[in-house]
Amino acid sequence: MSDSGRDHTDEPYEPDEPDEPDEPKKQDGPNDPDEQDEQDEPDDHDRGHAQSARERLRTALRGARRTLARPAIDATVGERLTRLAADAGEVYDLGEPADMYGNGVVAELEGRVAELLGAEDAAFFPTGTMAQQVALRCWAGRTGNATVALHPLSHPERHERGAFPVVSGLRTVHPTSERRLPTAEEVRDLDEPFGALMLELPLRDAGFALPSWEELVEVVEAARERDAVVHFDGARLWECTTHFGRPLEEIAQLADSVYVSFYKSLGGLGGAALVGPGSFVAEARAWRHRYGGQVFQQFPTALSALLGLTRELPRLPSYVAHARVVADALRAGFVEAGVPWFQVHPEVPHTHQFQVWLPYDADVLTTAAAEQAEETGNALFRPWFAEGPPGLSVTEVTVAGPGLEWTAEDVRKGVRDFVRRL
């Protein structure tokens, strides 16, 4: 990264629920991704019915005996607090004073992240949305160009209510609309200048998709040929090492700045970190204060993040490997069950998360998932969402600690039982 203008047992500390996909929106333009035409709004009955199915499934998931992942969102407040209190002493001296405005355990966490990613410094943020607002704002000031090139399916475009232009005065352009990250050629051929290229690794809404290592290197080089800096939205960077065949430090060193999340894969209560050159992170801390991120005390979140780095991070490669077993078994199960069309995407998962598409109504699929969990105690799928062409629905599959218990035959049997409920 260059400073230029351009529990007491060995049980896994389960990852948190990935942010649920937003309801599908009709996008009117790059700066208004959350706007939806009035005629596209579901009526009150349809909306209530879908919500009822999802709530039923959420209740069933909490009581399920077996799942592929057991995210923290399924736990109660008391369970999370009890667990954190029991385990936090494993990663930090609880006799130390509580943090105040970023010192103590928060500073300890920042140092750990900087070391893991090979960066000069790291700043803790309460949210990833804030961290990336600040990062791209800082780079805009340094490059003199407030235009950010990014994918239209990236998190700021799809899930942040147009915050880049509204809050930070940034303008976005899209090198590609394909359901993958841009190629080097597309970055070189973008027909207007940009100050920063932002790459979401993996691109969650495209199926947690990653380029190859060689493609990633070429894209970064192409951005630098355009005198642009490179920022990684690395909310899920932790699980990319298997696909790239490179350690975290080497991946992060490709970029000028990187954001990472502590809850999406590590099971933290929340929080994020922004890493980069020392002077950049110092500036980011100033903007963090201006954005309202200078929080008085954050020790529960910081402690949970340290637990995630200690316990969950080393396990992620085993989750990625088993996700590939699960994906193959899902395909075999759908074939055995006679499903006329389905898609597991990517065919070979790039991380421990991937998409499954089926030609059924989302409410029907979610209800079937709830029934399966209630009646068998086995929860194979989480909520489904209507997306893409009419009649198609998608769900995200996450394979974490509990999923390692599922054999390929367990998955195929689960699929057959699920399909007979449709």
C-alpha positions in Angstrom: 0.0 0.0 0.0 1.6 3.2 -1.1 1.1 6.6 0.4 0.5 8.4 -2.9 -2.1 10.5 -4.6 -3.2 7.9 -6.6 -15.4 -19.8 24.1 -13.3 -21.9 26.5 -13.8 -24.9 24.2 -12.8 -25.4 20.6 -16.3 -24.7 19.3 -16.3 -22.3 16.3 -17.1 -18.7 17.0 -19.9 -18.7 14.5 -20.0 -16.1 11.8 -22.8 -13.5 11.7 -25.6 -13.5 9.2 -24.5 -11.8 6.0 -26.6 -8.7 5.3 -29.8 -10.0 3.8 -30.3 -9.2 0.1 -32.4 -6.1 -0.3 -35.8 -6.5 -2.0 -35.2 -6.3 -5.7 -35.2 -2.7 -6.9 -35.6 -1.1 -10.3 -32.5 1.1 -10.6 -33.1 4.5 -12.3 -29.5 5.4 -12.4 -26.2 4.9 -10.6 -26.9 7.5 -8.0 -30.4 6.3 -7.1 -30.1 2.5 -6.7 -32.7 2.4 -3.9 -35.5 4.1 -5.8 -38.4 1.9 -7.0 -41.2 2.8 -9.3 -44.6 2.8 -7.6 -46.0 0.1 -9.8 -43.2 -2.3 -8.7 -44.2 -2.1 -5.1 -45.8 -5.4 -3.9 -49.3 -4.9 -2.4 -49.8 -5.1 1.3 -51.1 -8.7 1.2 -48.1 -10.0 -0.8 -45.6 -8.1 1.4 -47.2 -9.4 4.6 -47.3 -13.0 3.3 -43.6 -12.9 2.3 -42.7 -11.4 5.6 -44.7 -14.0 7.5 -42.9 -16.8 5.6 -39.5 -15.4 6.4 -40.3 -14.9 10.1 -41.6 -18.4 10.3 -38.3 -19.6 8.8 -36.2 -17.5 11.1 -38.0 -19.0 14.1 -37.5 -22.5 12.7 -33.8 -21.8 12.1 -33.2 -20.9 15.7 -34.7 -24.2 16.8 -33.1 -26.4 14.1 -30.8 -29.2 15.2 -28.5 -29.0 12.1 -27.7 -26.2 9.8 -24.9 -25.4 7.3 -24.1 -22.3 9.3 -25.5 -20.8 12.6 -25.0 -17.1 12.3 -25.0 -14.9 15.4 -28.3 -13.3 14.3 -30.0 -16.6 15.3 -28.8 -16.2 18.9 -30.6 -14.2 21.7 -29.1 -11.1 23.3 -28.5 -13.1 26.5 -26.7 -15.9 24.6 -24.4 -13.5 22.9 -23.6 -11.5 26.0 -23.0 -14.7 28.1 -20.7 -16.1 25.4 -18.7 -12.9 25.0 -18.2 -12.6 28.7 -17.1 -16.2 29.0 -14.6 -16.1 26.1 -13.2 -12.6 25.9 -10.5 -13.2 28.4 -8.9 -15.6 25.9 -7.9 -12.7 23.7 -7.5 -9.7 26.0 -6.7 -8.9 29.6 -10.1 -8.1 31.1 -8.4 -6.4 34.0 -7.4 -3.6 31.8 -9.4 -0.3 31.8 -12.2 -0.1 29.3 -11.5 1.8 26.1 -12.2 5.5 25.7 -12.5 7.1 22.2 -10.4 4.4 20.5 -7.6 3.5 23.0 -7.2 0.2 24.9 -8.7 -2.8 23.3 -9.7 -0.8 20.2 -6.1 0.2 19.6 -5.1 -3.4 20.2 -7.5 -4.5 17.5 -6.3 -1.9 15.0 -2.7 -3.1 15.5 -3.7 -6.7 15.0 -5.5 -5.9 11.7 -2.7 -3.7 10.4 -0.2 -6.6 11.0 -2.4 -9.2 9.4 -2.8 -7.1 6.3 0.7 -5.8 6.1 -0.4 -2.2 6.4 1.3 0.8 8.1 -1.8 1.6 10.2 -5.5 0.7 10.7 -8.5 2.7 12.0 -11.5 1.1 13.6 -14.9 2.2 12.4 -18.4 1.4 13.7 -19.6 0.5 10.3 -18.2 -0.4 6.9 -20.5 2.1 5.2 -18.8 4.9 7.1 -15.3 3.4 6.6 -15.7 3.4 2.8 -17.3 6.8 2.7 -14.3 8.2 4.5 -11.8 6.2 2.4 -13.1 7.4 -0.9 -13.6 10.9 0.3 -9.9 11.0 1.4 -8.8 9.7 -1.9 -10.9 12.2 -3.8 -9.2 15.0 -2.0 -5.7 13.5 -2.7 -6.3 12.8 -6.3 -8.4 15.8 -7.1 -11.0 13.6 -8.8 -14.3 12.7 -6.9 -15.3 10.0 -9.5 -15.2 6.4 -8.3 -15.3 3.5 -10.7 -17.0 0.5 -9.3 -19.4 -2.3 -10.2 -23.2 -1.5 -10.2 -23.8 -4.6 -8.0 -21.3 -3.3 -5.4 -22.5 -2.6 -1.8 -22.5 1.2 -2.1 -24.6 1.1 -5.2 -27.1 -1.5 -4.0 -27.4 -1.3 -0.2 -26.5 2.2 1.1 -29.3 4.5 -0.2 -27.0 6.4 -2.6 -24.7 7.5 0.2 -21.6 8.2 -2.0 -23.1 11.2 -3.8 -25.6 12.3 -1.1 -23.2 12.3 1.8 -19.7 12.6 0.4 -20.2 14.3 -3.0 -18.8 11.3 -4.9 -19.8 10.4 -8.4 -19.8 6.7 -9.5 -19.2 5.2 -13.0 -19.4 1.6 -14.0 -16.6 -0.1 -16.1 -19.0 -3.1 -16.7 -22.5 -4.3 -16.0 -21.6 -8.0 -16.3 -22.1 -10.2 -13.2 -18.4 -10.2 -12.5 -15.7 -7.8 -11.6 -14.3 -5.6 -14.4 -11.5 -6.8 -16.6 -8.3 -4.8 -17.1 -9.5 -4.0 -20.7 -12.7 -2.6 -19.4 -10.9 -0.4 -16.9 -8.5 0.9 -19.6 -11.4 1.6 -21.9 -13.7 3.5 -19.5 -14.5 6.6 -21.4 -14.0 9.2 -18.6 -11.4 9.8 -16.0 -11.8 8.5 -12.4 -9.8 9.0 -9.3 -10.3 5.7 -7.6 -11.2 2.1 -8.6 -13.2 0.3 -5.9 -13.2 -3.5 -6.1 -15.6 -5.6 -3.9 -13.8 -8.8 -3.1 -15.8 -11.0 -3.4 -18.6 -9.4 -5.3 -21.5 -10.6 -3.1 -24.5 -9.8 -5.3 -22.9 -11.6 -8.2 -22.6 -14.8 -6.2 -19.6 -14.0 -4.1 -17.6 -13.9 -7.3 -13.8 -13.3 -7.5 -11.5 -12.9 -10.4 -8.4 -15.1 -10.7 -5.2 -13.8 -9.1 -3.7 -12.9 -12.4 -6.9 -11.0 -13.5 -6.9 -9.1 -10.2 -3.2 -8.0 -10.7 -4.0 -6.9 -14.2 -7.0 -4.8 -13.1 -5.0 -3.0 -10.5 -2.2 -2.3 -13.0 -4.8 -1.0 -15.4 -6.2 1.4 -12.8 -2.8 2.7 -12.0 -2.1 3.3 -15.7 -5.2 5.6 -15.5 -3.5 7.4 -12.5 -6.2 6.1 -10.2 -5.8 4.7 -6.7 -7.3 1.3 -5.9 -9.5 0.6 -2.9 -10.7 -2.9 -1.9 -14.1 -3.4 -0.3 -12.8 -6.4 1.6 -15.8 -6.9 3.9 -15.3 -10.6 3.1 -11.6 -10.5 2.2 -10.8 -12.9 5.0 -12.1 -15.9 3.1 -10.4 -15.1 -0.3 -7.0 -16.7 0.4 -8.0 -20.2 -0.8 -9.3 -18.9 -4.2 -6.3 -16.6 -4.8 -3.7 -19.0 -3.4 -2.1 -16.0 -1.6 -1.9 -14.9 2.0 -4.0 -12.0 3.2 -1.0 -9.6 3.3 -0.1 -10.2 -0.3 -3.7 -9.7 -1.4 -4.1 -6.5 0.6 -0.8 -5.1 -0.6 -2.2 -4.8 -4.2 -4.4 -2.0 -3.1 -3.8 1.6 -1.7 -6.5 1.0 1.0 -8.6 -1.8 2.2 -11.8 -2.1 4.3 -12.5 -5.2 6.3 -15.6 -6.2 8.3 -15.6 -8.0 11.7 -19.1 -9.5 11.6 -19.8 -10.8 8.1 -17.4 -13.8 8.3 -15.8 -13.5 11.7 -18.9 -13.4 13.9 -18.2 -10.1 15.6 -20.9 -7.8 17.0 -20.2 -5.3 14.3 -17.5 -2.9 13.3 -14.9 -2.5 10.6 -11.4 -1.4 9.9 -9.8 0.7 7.3 -6.1 0.1 6.5 -3.6 1.9 4.5 -0.6 4.2 4.6 0.0 6.0 7.9 -0.9 9.5 6.7 -4.0 8.2 4.9 -5.2 6.5 8.1 -4.5 9.6 10.2 -6.7 11.6 7.8 -9.3 8.9 7.9 -9.4 9.2 11.7 -10.1 12.9 11.4 -13.0 12.3 9.0 -14.3 9.5 11.2 -14.7 12.0 13.9 -16.6 14.4 11.6 -18.8 11.6 10.4 -19.8 10.7 14.0 -17.7 7.6 14.3 -15.7 8.7 17.3 -17.6 6.5 19.7 -17.0 6.7 23.5 -16.6 3.0 24.3 -16.6 0.0 21.9 -15.0 -2.7 23.9 -17.8 -5.4 23.3 -17.4 -5.0 19.6 -13.6 -4.9 19.7 -13.5 -8.0 21.9 -15.8 -9.9 19.6 -13.7 -8.9 16.7 -10.5 -10.2 18.4 -12.3 -13.5 19.1 -13.2 -13.8 15.5 -9.7 -13.2 14.3 -8.4 -15.7 16.8 -11.0 -18.4 16.4 -12.8 -18.1 13.1 -10.2 -16.7 10.7 -8.0 -19.9 10.8 -11.1 -22.0 10.1 -12.3 -20.2 7.0 -10.2 -22.2 4.5 -11.9 -25.4 5.7 -15.3 -23.8 5.2 -14.3 -22.8 1.6 -13.2 -26.4 0.9 -16.4 -27.9 2.3 -18.6 -25.3 0.5 -17.3 -27.0 -2.7 -18.5 -30.4 -1.5 -21.9 -28.9 -0.5 -22.3 -27.2 -3.9 -21.6 -30.5 -5.8 -24.0 -32.3 -3.5 -26.7 -29.7 -4.0 -26.5 -30.1 -7.8 -26.6 -33.9 -7.5 -29.6 -33.6 -5.2 -31.6 -31.4 -7.6 -30.9 -33.8 -10.4 -32.0 -36.8 -8.3 -35.2 -34.9 -7.3 -36.1 -34.1 -10.9 -36.0 -30.3 -10.6 -36.4 -29.0 -14.2 -33.9 -26.2 -13.9 -31.6 -24.9 -11.2 -28.3 -23.1 -10.9 -25.6 -23.3 -8.2 -23.4 -20.2 -8.8 -20.5 -20.1 -9.0 -20.3 -23.7 -10.1 -17.2 -24.1 -8.0 -17.7 -21.6 -5.1 -14.9 -19.0 -4.8 -15.5 -18.6 -1.0 -17.6 -20.4 1.6 -20.7 -18.6 0.3 -22.6 -19.0 -3.0 -26.0 -18.6 -4.6 -28.7 -21.2 -5.5 -31.3 -20.3 -8.1 -34.6 -22.2 -8.5 -37.7 -21.6 -10.8 -40.2 -21.2 -8.0 -41.8 -18.4 -6.1 -39.7 -17.1 -3.3 -42.5 -17.4 -0.7 -43.1 -21.1 -1.7 -39.4 -21.9 -1.3 -39.1 -20.0 2.0 -42.2 -21.9 3.3 -40.7 -25.2 2.3 -37.4 -24.4 4.0 -39.4 -23.5 7.2 -41.4 -26.8 7.0 -38.2 -28.8 6.6 -36.5 -27.2 9.6 -39.6 -27.5 11.8 -40.4 -31.2 10.9 -36.9 -32.7 10.5 -34.7 -30.4 12.6 -32.4 -30.0 9.5 -32.2 -26.5 8.0 -30.7 -26.6 4.5 -31.7 -23.2 3.3 -32.3 -19.7 4.6 -34.8 -17.2 3.1 -35.3 -17.0 -0.6 -35.7 -13.8 -2.6 -37.3 -13.0 -6.0 -34.7 -11.6 -8.3 -33.9 -11.7 -11.9 -36.5 -12.8 -14.5 -40.1 -13.5 -13.2 -40.4 -16.9 -11.7 -36.8 -17.2 -10.5 -35.7 -17.0 -6.9 -32.3 -17.0 -5.2 -30.9 -17.8 -1.8 -27.4 -17.5 -0.4 -25.8 -20.6 1.0 -23.1 -20.2 3.7 -21.0 -23.1 4.9 -19.4 -22.5 8.3 -18.6 -24.7 11.4 -21.9 -26.5 11.7 -21.8 -27.3 7.9 -18.7 -29.4 8.3 -20.8 -32.1 9.9 -22.9 -32.5 6.7 -21.7 -35.2 4.3 -22.5 -35.1 0.6 -25.1 -37.7 1.2 -26.7 -35.6 4.0 -27.0 -32.7 1.6 -28.4 -34.8 -1.3 -31.0 -36.3 1.1 -31.8 -32.8 2.4 -32.4 -31.6 -1.1 -34.7 -34.4 -2.0 -36.8 -33.8 1.2 -36.9 -30.0 0.4 -38.0 -30.5 -3.2 -40.9 -32.8 -2.3 -42.3 -29.9 -0.2 -42.6 -27.6 -3.2 
